[in-house]
C-alpha cells in the first residue's frame, strides 16, 4: 500500500472539490461528504493517518469558507484528531472467558425481574459480566392504563464476595431494550487481581446471596481457522456490503423500489460516492485491479435497484453466497417465530487473532427488536462514526450462518470501553434476527491472512 500516494490522492480530491465549488452557479458547501467518505475508507485500510486526513479536510473547509459571502470571517477550526487518543493496546496478558449461564433475581417494592449473567470476562484491565434478562416495574396506577416503564437497577447496590474473601461492588452499564427486556454489562470494582472460582452476589442488603460458579461446564464453540489471502480493500468492500444489506432488510419485500428512492442518508451513500471509494482504494494499492469486489458491489446495487453509485465496473452476476442469501430473504421473507424477549445464550470463547486484534465471543441475547451478539476486542482503535462504520478497526464484518443455511449480517454497534486501555465490549445486531428453532450458528470473520469460523450451539434461556 502506498501511503504517500494516499495522501496525494486525498489532496487531489480536495482540490477537485474546491474547483467545483468555485464554478459559477455551484453551491458552496461547508464540507465535502465525498472527501470525508473517501478519507475514512483510506483510514480504515491503513493507507492514511487520521490526523493527515483531518488536516486536508480542515484546509478544504478553510478555503471554502473564504469563498462564502462575508469571506473576512474564517471557518471554525476543524479539530485534528490524534490517532493515539483511543489506543490499541493488544496487551499480552491472558484472558479468561467463561460461559457463566446463571440467573440472579431482583425483587423490590418498585421492580422485579431476572438478570442472566451470560458470560464472564477477565483481562489485565478488569472483569465484567455480559447480562440479559427482563424486568417489570410497578403495576399500572389505573385499570386499563399501561404500567410505568421499568428503570434499570443502576441505583441499586449489588455486592459480591469471591472464593478468596475479596469483596466487590458490581456496577451496571445496562439499558432497557424493550417493554421489559434489558441487556448490558456488569463491571466488578475493584478490578480482580486473581482468578475467581465463584462469586456470592447480593442484589440488596440483607438479601440472600446467589452463588455464581465460574467453572466452565458448558460446551465450548468449535473453532476452525482457514488460511486465506484478502486485500484490505476486499475486506472493506465486504463491510460496505454488510451495511447495505442490513439496511435493505428493513424495507418491506413488497416495495423494493423504496430502497432505490430512499431519501439521502437512509442508504449510506450507495447512490453517491461508492465509485470514488473504489477508485481511491485501487489508486493506493489497497484493492488489486483483479479484485471482483467492484463488480460485486455494482451487482449488489443492481439487485437492490440502487443507481448512481458511481462504480464504473460492470455489475457482476456472481455474488458471494452470503450476499445472495440475504438478497433472497429480502425479496421473499415471511415473519417467523423468534426467541422470547429477554432470553439469552451462554456461549464464550476467545478467537484466534485477526490482523493484530484479539476478539472474544461473550454470548447472545434476544430482545423485542432482534438478536444481539456480544464481542470483546483488544488491539483495536475506536472508529469515528462514518457511513460504513464498524465501531473499531481492524474489525471485519462478522457474518452469521444459521443451522438452516441462511446468512445474516451484523450491524448497529454499541460500544462499551473497559477502562482507558483500548479494550471494548461490542453489541452487534444480527440482521435479520435469528428465528426460534435454530440449533446453532456459525460466526464467520475474515482477516487478511485467515478466516475464523466458530460454531455456537444455541440453548436459549
N, C-alpha and C positions, 0 to 999 in steps of 0.2 A: 504494500500500500504506500502511495506517495503522499506524505504529509504536506510537503511543500506545494505540491500540485493542488491539494485540497484547499489550502489557504488561498492560492491563486484563483481557484475556481469560485470560491465564495466572493472574493473581491470583484471578479469579473461579473458575477451575478448582481452584486450591489451596484456596480457601475451601470449595468443594463437597466436596473430598476430606476436609477437616478435619471438616465436618459429618457426613459418612458415618462417619468414624472414631469420632465421639462418640455415634453411635446405639447404644442399648442392644443388646448382643449382637454388635456389629460387631467384627471383628478389627482391632486397631491395627497398622498396618504401619510399618516403619521408613522406608519411602519409597514414593512413588507411581509405579508404572510408567506409568500413564496420563499423569500430568503430565510425566514425563520424555520420553515419546514425542512428545507434542504440542509441548513446548518445542523438541525437536530439529528437528521439522518446521518450526517458525517460524524457527528459526535458519537452517535450510537455505535458505529462500526469502528470507532477509534482512529478516524482519519484526521481529526482536528480537535484541539483542546477547547474546553468550554469558554475560557477567557478570551481566546482568539476570536471565536465566533461572536461573542458578545461585543468585542471591540469593533468588529466590522459592522455589526448591526447598529451600534451606537454612532459610528461615523456616518452611516447612511441616514439615521434619524436626524442628526445634526444638519446634514446637507439638505434634507427635505424640509426641515423647519425653516432654514434660511430662505427657502423659495416660497414660503407661505406669506400671505398678507401680514404686514407688521413684522417683517423679517428682522427688525432690530432686536427682537426678543430671541433668546436662544432656546433650544429644545431642552426639556428636562433631561438631566443626565441619566442614561441607562445604566443600571448597576452592572458592574463587571463581576460575574460570579467566580468564585475560587473553586477550582475542581477538587481541592482538598478539603472543602468545607464539610462534605459528607464523606468521611474517609472510608476507604475499603481496607478492612483490617486483615481478613484471611488469617486469623490467629491460628497458630499451630496446635493449640490445646485440644484435647479430646472433647467430643460432645457426648452427652448421654441423652438418648431419645427413647422414651418409654411409652408404650400404649397403656395409659392408666385405666380408662374404661370403668370409672366408678362414679357414684352419684352422691351428692350431699343435698339434704333437704333444708329448705329455708322456710321458716314459719315465723309469723309475727302478727301484730294487730292489723297492719295495713297491707302485707303482701304474703304470698305463699307460692312455693314453686319447687322445682327440682333442677339442680345445676349439675350437668355432667362434666366431670373432669376428664377430658377426652385423651389428651396426651401430656406428658411431662418432658420438658426440655431443660437441660442444664449445660451451660457453656462456661468458659472462664469469666464471662461478663454477667452472669446471673442465672436465675432459674425461673421458669414460668410454666403454667398450665394453659393449654387452649381449652376453652369451655364452650358449652352449648346446652340449651335446655329451654325451659318455659317458666313463666311467672305470671301470676294473676294478682291484680291489685284489689282494693276494697270493692265490695259489691256496689251496684248502681244505687244512687241515692233515691230514685223513684222507680216504681214499677214501669217497665216498658222502656226506660232510658238506657243508654249504653253505659257500661261501667267505666270508671276513670282508667286511663291508660296507665299500666304499671310502670314504676320507675326502677331502673336497675339498682341493685343493692350497694351502690358505691359508698353510701354514707355509713353502712354497717361495718362493724369491726369484726373481721374474720381473723382468727388467730390459729396458730398451729405450733406443734412441737414435734421434733423428729426422734428417731430411734437413738440418737446420741444426746438428747436433752436440750438441743438448741431450739430456741423459741423464735417464731416468725410472725409478722403480720402479713396478710395477703391483700394486695392492692388490686382493685379491678380496673380494667380498661374494657368496659362492657357496653353493648348497645342493644336496644330493643330492635329486632328485625321484623316484627310483625305485631299483631294484636297481643300476642303473649310470648312468642319465641324470642330468645335472646342468644347472643354469642359474643365472644371476646377472648381476652386473656386475663390471667390471674398471676400477678408477679409476686415473688417471695422477697420480703425485706426483713433482715439484711440479705445480701447475696449469699447463697450457700457456699460453705468453704470445704465441704466434704460430700461424698456420695451418700445420699439419703436412702435408707432402706424402707422407711414408712413415715407417714405424717398423720398425726391426730389433729383433725381440723374441727374447729368450733365456729359456728356461724353467728353466735351471740353469747355474751357472758352467761354462765350458768347452764347453757345448753349442753347436752351430751356430745362427746366428740365422735366423729366419723373417721375410722382408720382408713387411710389411703395407702395401699401397698404399691410400692414402686419396684416390684419384681415382675418383669415382663413375662406373662404367661399366654399372651395372645400370639397367634402365628405371625411371623414377620413376613412382609411382602417378598415375593420372588423378584430379584433384580437381575437384569441382563444388560450387558454393555456390548454394543456393536461398533467396531471401528469404521468410521466414515470420513469423508473429506467434504467439507462445505465451506464456501466463502462467506465472509461477513455479510456481503450483500444478499446472498441467497437466504441466510438466516433472517435478515431484516425483512426480506420480501415475505417470508412466512409469518412474521409478526404482523405485518400490514394485512395480509390475507385473513388472519385470525380475527383481527379487529373489524374488518369489513364484514366478514361472515357473521360475527357475533351481533353486530348492529342490524344486519339484514334479517336476522332471526326474529327481531322484534316487530316486523311488519307482517300483517295477515297474508296468508298464502293466496287469498282470493284477489288481492290487489297488488301484484308485484310491480305494477307501473309506478306505485307511490314511491318506491325506492329511487327510481331514476329522477323523479321530480321533487325529491326531498329538499327542504329549504337549506340554504347554506349553513354548514356547521353540523347538520344532522348526520350526514355521512362524511366522515373526516376527509375532506379534500380529494375524495375519489373522483370528483368531477372537476378537478382543478390541476394540481401540480404533481401528480404521481410521475408523470413523464420527466419532470425536472429532477425528481429524486433519483430515478433510474439513470438519467444522464450523468448526474454527479457521481453516483456510485461507480459507474463504468469509467468515468474520467480519472478517478483516483486509484483505480485498480482494485476496488473492493468487490466488484462484480465482474467476472470474466465475460468476454464477448460471447463465449459459447454457452453461457448460462441460459436455461429455459425460463428463468423467473420472469423476465419482462413479458414474454408471450403468455405465460400462465396468468400473470396479473391482468393483462389485457383480456384474456379469455374469461377470467372470473368476472370482470366488469361487464363483458358482453352478456354472460349468462344472467346477470342481475339487471340488465337494461341500463347500465350506467355509461354515459358517454362523456366526452370532453375531458378525459383523464390525462391526455397528452402523451400517452405511451405510443410510440411510432411502430413498434414491433407488431406484426400481425397476431391476432388473438390465437392462442393455441387451443386445440380441441382436447388434447390430452392433459388433464389436470390431475394433481395429486389426489389419491383416494380419499383422504380426509376432507379435502375441499368438496369433492363430488358428493360425499356422504351428507355433508351439511347442506349443499345445494338441493339434494333430493328431498331432505326433510323440510327445507324452506318452501318448496313448491307443493309438498304432499303431506304436511304434518297434520296430525289429529291429536286432540288432547288425550293424554294418558294419565292414569293414576300416579301420584307422586308419593314419596315417603311423607310421613306426618311432620308438620312443622314442629321444630324443637328436637327432632331426632338427630342422631349423630352416629358416627362410626369411629371406633378407636383403632387406628392403624398408624404406625410410626416407623420411620427408618431414615437413616442418613444415606443419601445417594452418592455415588462416585462423583468426584469433582468434574465440573464442566467449565472450561475456559477460565480457570482460576477461581470460580465461585463454588462455595460449599452450600449445599441445599439439603434440607431435611423435610420429610413429609410429617405433618402434625395433625392428621385426621381430616374428616369431612363432617359437615353438618348441613341440615336442610331447614330452611325457613319458608315463610309463606311466599317469598318471591323467587325461590330457587335453591340450588345446591351450591355449596361453597367448599373449596379445597384450601386447607391451611398449609402453608410452607414457611420454613425459616431459612434465611440466606445470610451468608457472610462472604467477605471478599468481593463486595459489590459496592457500587456508587449509586446514591439515590438519584433518580432521573427526574428532572423538572418536567412539569406537565407539557406534553405536546400531543399532536393529533393521534399518534400511534403508540401511546405510552405503554410501558411495561412496569413502571414504578421504580425498578432498579435495573442497572446494567452491569455486567452482562447477565441477562436472563432470557432464555429462549421463550418462545410461545409454547407453554406446555399444552399438549393436546391430550384428550381423554378418549379412549376407545372402550365401549362397554361390552358386556358379555353377549349382547345381541348383535354385535358387529357394527354398531353405529358410532360415529365420531362426534366429539364435542370440542368446541374451542373454549378458551378461558379468557376472561375479561373482567373489567371493573375491579381494580386492585385497591384494597385498603392496606395501608402500611402502618405498622406499629414498631418503632425503634426499640431495641433493647439497650438502654443506656446511650452513650455517645461514641460507640466503638464501631459503627458501621453495620451492626447486626440488625436485621429486621424480620418481623413476622408479617406474612402477606396473606390476605384473604383473596382468593381467586374465584370469581363466579364461573361456574361451569355452564356453558351455553350450547344447546338448550339444556335445561335442568335434567338430572337423572330421573328415571322413572322407577316406580316400585317394581320389585321383581327382578331387578338387575342383580346378578350374583357377584360380579366382580368388575373392576375397571382396570385398564392399563393406563398408567400415566407415561406419556412419551415426551421426552425432552431431548433436543439435539443441540450439540455444540459444534465447533469447527472440526474436531477430530473424532468425535464419538457421539453415539445416540444411546441414551439410557431409557430403559423400559422397566417400570415397576408395576407388578400386578398386585392390586389391593383388593382383598376379599371384603365384601360389604355385608356386615352384620349390624343392621340398624338397631339402635336402642332408643 
